[in-house]
Amino acid sequence: MACDEIAPSGSKTLVELNDCLLRAETEEEKGNLEESKALYEKIIKEIGRIREEAKKRVRNRVEWENKLKSYDELATIYYKEGKLTEAKELWQRVTDELQKEEI
């Protein structure tokens, strides 16, 4: 994924973007404006891809957290109503989900 690729300072994506930027600047200095423009457009496209993937990951994470919050709230209601088995099952789901996330 893009976020995993770009996070470390020596990541493949970051190295490629930096290399592309240096080439674009070099081509611009040489007066090769079409080549420079193409390289800048490539950079813009890749950054857009990374941004879209980051948005998707954030949306998915928020949905996941909301689901766990709903489970917890429902489990609390069950607990207060004396429905201990149902409450335990939901809290177990939350615990299982959180443990999976740590892996």
C-alpha positions in Angstrom: 0.0 0.0 0.0 1.1 3.5 -0.6 1.2 4.5 3.1 3.3 1.5 3.9 5.6 2.2 1.0 6.1 5.9 1.7 6.3 5.8 5.5 10.0 4.9 5.9 12.5 7.5 4.8 14.2 5.1 2.4 11.0 3.7 1.0 10.8 2.7 -2.7 8.0 5.2 -3.4 9.8 8.1 -1.7 13.1 7.3 -3.5 11.3 7.2 -6.8 9.5 10.5 -6.2 12.7 12.2 -5.2 14.5 10.8 -8.2 11.7 11.9 -10.5 11.8 15.4 -8.9 15.5 15.7 -9.4 15.2 14.6 -13.1 12.4 17.0 -13.6 14.5 19.9 -12.2 17.5 18.8 -14.3 15.4 18.7 -17.5 13.9 22.1 -16.7 17.4 23.6 -16.2 18.4 22.1 -19.6 15.4 23.7 -21.2 13.7 20.4 -21.9 10.4 21.7 -20.8 8.2 19.0 -22.2 10.2 16.2 -20.5 10.2 18.3 -17.3 6.5 18.8 -17.5 5.9 15.1 -18.0 8.0 14.3 -14.9 6.2 16.8 -12.8 2.8 15.4 -13.9 4.0 11.9 -13.0 4.8 13.2 -9.5 1.4 14.9 -9.2 -0.3 11.7 -10.3 1.6 9.6 -7.8 0.9 12.0 -4.9 -2.8 11.9 -5.8 -2.7 8.1 -5.7 -1.1 8.2 -2.3 -3.6 10.8 -1.0 -6.6 8.7 -2.2 -5.2 5.6 -0.6 -4.7 7.5 2.6 -8.3 8.8 2.6 -9.6 5.2 2.0 -7.5 3.9 4.9 -8.8 6.7 7.2 -12.4 6.0 6.2 -12.0 2.3 6.8 -10.4 2.9 10.2 -13.2 5.2 11.3 -15.8 2.7 10.2 -14.0 -0.1 12.1 -13.7 2.0 15.2 -17.4 3.0 15.0 -18.4 -0.6 14.7 -16.4 -1.5 17.8 -17.9 1.5 19.7 -21.4 0.3 18.7 -20.6 -3.2 20.0 -19.4 -1.8 23.3 -22.4 0.4 23.7 -24.8 -2.4 23.0 -22.9 -4.7 25.3 -23.2 -2.1 28.1 -27.0 -2.0 27.5 -27.2 -5.8 27.6 -25.1 -5.8 30.8 -27.4 -3.3 32.5 -30.4 -5.3 31.5 -28.9 -8.5 33.0 -28.2 -10.1 29.6 -24.8 -11.1 30.6 -24.2 -13.8 27.9 -25.0 -11.3 25.1 -22.9 -8.6 26.7 -20.0 -11.1 27.1 -20.3 -12.2 23.4 -20.1 -8.6 22.2 -17.2 -7.6 24.4 -15.4 -10.7 23.2 -15.9 -9.6 19.6 -14.4 -6.2 20.5 -11.5 -7.9 22.2 -11.0 -10.3 19.2 -11.0 -7.4 16.7 -8.5 -5.4 18.8 -6.2 -8.4 19.0 -6.4 -8.9 15.3 -5.4 -5.2 14.8 -2.2 -5.7 16.8 -1.0 -8.4 14.4 
